[in-house]
């Protein structure tokens, strides 16, 4: 009893180089279920020299993403300079100014 290709799902394959490393997207594949998708992904990685620490497969339909019309919310507003390190360049001079102001006066 074989499945027709239209019954297969698209799976996205992710890997980790180290157990605590980031997830990296590798490729997509067609498979009838998650177990077969994982076996296919493992077979693909067995041919490579670099062996990952872990593999993950996720049905593409289960990956949620931001639709294009809502991506404008990701654009950076120009009124957030205080979030940039360069905004705080004045602090060392401010500290010097406060130290000089609060330094004990030498008695004559």
C-alpha positions, 0 to 999 in steps of 0.5 A: 500500500503506497502513498501517492506523492500528493499525500506527502508533506514538506518537512523542514530540516534543522540541525545543531552543531553543538547541543547548546548551539543555534538551530540552523535550517538545512533543507526541505524534503518530502516525506509521508510522516515525521519518522520517515522525514527524520530518517531521510534527514539522517541519511543525508547527514551521514554522507557529510563529513561534519556530523551534527549534534542533533537533527530536527524535522518540522512540518512546514505547515507547522512553522508560523511566520509573520506575513509580508504585510505585517513585517513593516512592524519590524522596521526600526524607528529612528527615535530610539538612539538610546538603544545604541551604544554610541548614545552613551559616549557622553557618560565618561565626561559626565563622571569626570565632571561629577568627580571634580564637582564633588572632590574635597577642597584643599584647605589653604 
